[in-house]
């Protein structure tokens, strides 16, 4: 990358999951329940492949996060590649 695009690229690692995982673990059970429901409603009629990819990303942040989103979306974890 060169120019302005390189100037604004401050990512120096590939850790995309520890911060959302820590935030998830700080949430109360009520907040987690709301998160799962809100996520499922927001994903609406998105293709299943997109939902499965999102579940996988949530799982990388925290397995309980991925499981909760999967349950809210009605998608079994067996459909999510690990």
N, C-alpha and C positions, 0 to 999 in steps of 0.2 A: 504494500500500500504506500501511496505517496501523497504529498500535499496535505490539504485540509483534512481529508479522511483519516490519514495516519495521525495527524496531530490530535484528533479527538478520540482516538482508539486507546483508551487507558487500561484495557483488560490485559493483565499480565499473567493470568492463569486460566485454568479451565474449570474452576470451582463455581458451578452455577447452582449448587444444591444445598450447601451447608447453611447459608443465611436463611432461605425459606424454611429449611428444616428446623432451625432454632426458633424462628418465629412461630411455627406450627406447635412446637412443644411448649411454648409459653402460653398458648391459648387455653382457655377453660374448655371443659367438655361442651358447654352450651355454645361457645364460639365455634368450636370445631364442627358441631352439628349444623350450625348456620352456614359455615363455609362449604360444607359438602352439599347442602341443599341449594345454595346460591350458585355454586359451580355447575351443578346438574341443570338448573334452570337456564343459566347463561349459555350453556352449550347447546341447549335446545335440540334442533334437528340437524346439528353438524354430523357429518359422516362418521360412522363408527371408527374408522381408522384414525381420525383426529382425536376422538375421545380416548381411544386406547393409547395413543401416543402421549396424551396429557396425563392419563393415569400413570403411565410409566415414569414420566418426569416427576410427578408427585411422589411416587414410590421411592425414587432416588433421594428425594429430600427427607422422607421419613416413611417407612413401610405402612404405618397406620394412616398416614395422609393418603397414600395411594389406595389403600383398602377402603377407606371411607368414601373417597370419590367414586371408586368402582361400584360400591354398593349403591350410592345415590344415583348412579347412572344405570344401574341394573346390568352391569357387565361383569362377568366372573373373572377373577384374577387369572384363571387358566388361559384366558384370551390375551393376556398382556405379556409380551416377551420380556424376559428379565436380562 
